[in-house]
Amino acid sequence: MYDVEELAARARTTVATARMITLSISGLGPLTTDDPVSLLQADDGVPTFLCEPSSRVCPAAGNCAVLRAESGSGVAVAMLGRLERIGTRTVDGITMELVALRPDSVVVEEPGAPASRREIPVEAYLEADVDQLLSCAARILAHTNRVHGAQLRAAVARCVGASAGDIAAAELSHLDAHCATIDWIGTEGGDVLVLPFPGPARTAAQLGDRLRAQLH
């Protein structure tokens, strides 16, 4: 048995903080980077897309679609539903369509040996709250990778006993209340470095402080 409410909250948080989201539409296949579409995070948990008039999503309203959201920790959510036009929004003088994916089923996939795949009630997913600490962690992770690449490489070099010049690349791949995980590439190939925190972070400020302490 598993806690439905806890799993539903994990699903909501994964969709809200996903590192990768793909949308496949019946009859059209997966969207590509050429499709002018942005995913908006709605408070009610229903994925909503902001679409330019040329997007393939607009005329596909009424079609079935599958959204897949993947987190940095390996948790993924697969959501099957139907696309529905729900309104418009004007952005820079252009009228954009708002298209929602109304979920009919939600499945949470978790890594492990073996990996688990559990379906949760749609109602439980929609009523669940996003874990605000993990939501903040996603923003910190994105900022760190965008701005602090040198600090990440230096931290890896220090922890593995290499020179900074030996670390070709480093990326913060996961961040939660307990640890930070850095994927890195050195002269002998790639590896993963896990930096555990001395104690769990309970606020966004603590999370930022613990990460900074590990990188300096």
C-alpha positions in Angstrom: 0.0 0.0 0.0 1.0 3.6 -0.5 -0.1 7.0 0.8 -2.3 8.4 -2.0 -2.1 12.0 -0.6 1.7 11.9 -0.4 2.0 10.5 -3.9 -0.4 13.0 -5.3 1.6 15.9 -3.7 4.7 14.4 -5.3 3.0 14.3 -8.6 1.8 17.9 -8.4 5.3 19.0 -7.4 6.9 17.1 -10.2 4.7 18.7 -12.8 5.3 22.2 -11.2 9.1 21.8 -11.0 9.9 19.5 -13.9 13.2 19.7 -15.6 11.8 18.2 -18.8 8.2 18.2 -20.1 7.0 16.6 -23.3 3.5 16.7 -24.9 2.4 14.1 -27.4 -0.9 14.8 -29.2 -3.1 12.1 -30.8 -2.7 12.4 -34.6 0.2 14.8 -34.4 2.8 13.1 -32.3 5.2 14.9 -29.9 5.6 18.7 -30.0 9.1 19.9 -31.0 11.1 23.0 -30.0 9.8 24.6 -33.2 6.2 24.7 -31.8 5.5 28.2 -30.3 4.1 26.9 -27.0 4.8 27.7 -23.4 3.5 25.8 -20.4 1.9 27.8 -17.6 1.7 26.5 -14.1 -1.9 26.8 -13.0 -2.8 26.8 -9.3 -5.4 24.2 -9.9 -2.9 21.6 -11.2 -4.3 21.5 -14.7 -1.4 22.0 -17.2 -2.2 25.0 -19.4 -0.4 26.0 -22.6 0.0 29.5 -23.9 0.0 29.0 -27.7 0.8 31.3 -30.6 -1.7 31.2 -33.5 0.7 29.1 -35.6 1.0 26.4 -32.9 -0.2 22.9 -33.7 -1.8 22.7 -30.3 -4.6 25.2 -31.1 -6.4 23.2 -33.8 -5.8 20.0 -31.8 -8.3 21.1 -29.1 -10.5 18.1 -28.4 -7.8 15.6 -29.1 -6.3 13.2 -26.6 -2.8 14.0 -25.4 -0.2 12.7 -23.0 2.0 15.0 -21.0 5.2 13.6 -19.4 7.0 15.6 -16.7 10.4 14.5 -15.4 12.1 15.7 -12.3 15.8 15.8 -11.6 15.5 13.0 -9.1 14.2 10.5 -11.6 10.5 10.8 -10.6 8.2 11.2 -13.6 4.5 11.9 -14.1 2.5 10.7 -17.1 -0.8 12.4 -17.6 -3.4 11.4 -20.1 -6.2 13.8 -20.9 -8.0 15.8 -23.5 -7.0 19.3 -24.8 -9.5 22.1 -24.3 -9.4 25.7 -25.4 -10.2 27.8 -22.3 -9.6 31.4 -23.5 -7.1 33.9 -24.9 -4.4 36.2 -23.6 -2.7 39.1 -25.3 1.1 39.1 -25.2 3.0 41.9 -26.9 0.1 42.7 -29.0 -0.4 39.1 -30.1 -3.6 37.2 -29.2 -2.5 33.9 -27.7 -4.7 30.8 -27.1 -4.9 29.2 -23.7 -5.3 25.4 -24.1 -5.6 23.2 -21.0 -5.0 19.4 -20.7 -7.9 18.1 -18.7 -6.5 15.0 -17.0 -8.3 11.6 -17.2 -5.5 9.6 -15.6 -2.3 10.4 -13.7 0.6 7.9 -13.2 3.6 8.4 -11.1 6.8 6.6 -12.1 9.6 6.3 -9.5 13.1 4.9 -10.0 14.3 1.9 -8.1 15.0 -1.8 -8.5 12.4 -2.5 -9.8 11.0 0.8 -10.7 7.5 1.5 -9.6 4.5 2.8 -11.6 1.4 3.8 -9.7 -1.8 5.4 -10.9 -3.4 7.9 -8.5 -7.0 9.3 -8.6 -7.3 12.4 -10.7 -9.2 14.1 -7.9 -6.4 13.4 -5.4 -3.9 15.0 -7.8 -6.0 18.1 -8.4 -6.6 18.6 -4.7 -2.9 18.1 -3.6 -0.6 21.0 -2.7 2.7 21.6 -4.3 5.7 21.2 -2.0 6.9 24.8 -1.8 10.4 23.8 -0.7 10.9 21.6 -3.8 9.4 24.3 -6.0 11.9 26.7 -4.6 14.7 24.1 -5.1 13.8 23.9 -8.8 14.3 27.7 -9.2 17.6 27.6 -7.2 18.8 24.7 -9.4 18.1 26.5 -12.6 19.7 29.7 -11.4 22.8 27.9 -10.1 23.4 26.1 -13.5 22.8 29.4 -15.4 25.0 31.6 -13.3 27.4 29.6 -11.1 29.0 27.1 -13.4 32.5 28.0 -12.3 31.6 27.5 -8.6 30.1 24.0 -9.5 33.3 23.0 -11.3 35.5 24.3 -8.4 33.4 22.4 -5.9 33.7 19.2 -7.8 37.5 19.7 -8.2 37.9 20.3 -4.5 35.8 17.3 -3.5 37.4 14.8 -5.8 40.9 16.1 -5.4 41.4 17.3 -9.0 42.5 20.6 -10.4 39.8 23.0 -11.7 41.2 22.6 -15.2 40.5 18.9 -15.1 36.7 19.4 -14.7 35.3 20.1 -18.2 31.7 20.5 -17.1 29.5 20.4 -14.0 25.7 20.7 -13.6 23.5 20.7 -10.5 21.1 17.8 -11.4 19.1 17.5 -8.2 18.5 19.6 -5.1 16.2 18.8 -2.2 16.1 19.4 1.6 18.8 16.8 2.3 21.4 17.0 -0.5 22.7 18.4 -3.7 23.7 16.2 -6.6 26.2 17.4 -9.3 26.7 15.6 -12.6 30.3 16.3 -13.9 32.7 15.4 -16.6 36.4 15.1 -16.1 39.5 13.9 -18.0 38.5 10.3 -17.4 34.8 10.6 -18.2 31.6 11.4 -16.3 30.6 10.9 -12.7 28.1 12.0 -10.1 28.9 13.8 -6.8 26.4 13.9 -4.0 26.8 16.6 -1.3 24.8 15.8 1.8 23.7 18.7 4.0 24.5 18.6 7.7 20.8 18.7 8.4 17.6 19.0 6.4 16.6 22.4 5.1 13.2 23.5 6.2 12.9 26.8 4.5 14.0 28.3 1.2 16.5 30.4 2.9 18.0 27.4 4.6 18.2 25.5 1.3 20.1 28.4 -0.3 22.5 28.6 2.7 23.2 24.9 2.7 23.9 24.9 -1.0 26.2 27.9 -0.9 28.1 26.3 2.0 28.8 23.2 -0.1 29.9 25.3 -3.1 32.4 27.5 -1.2 
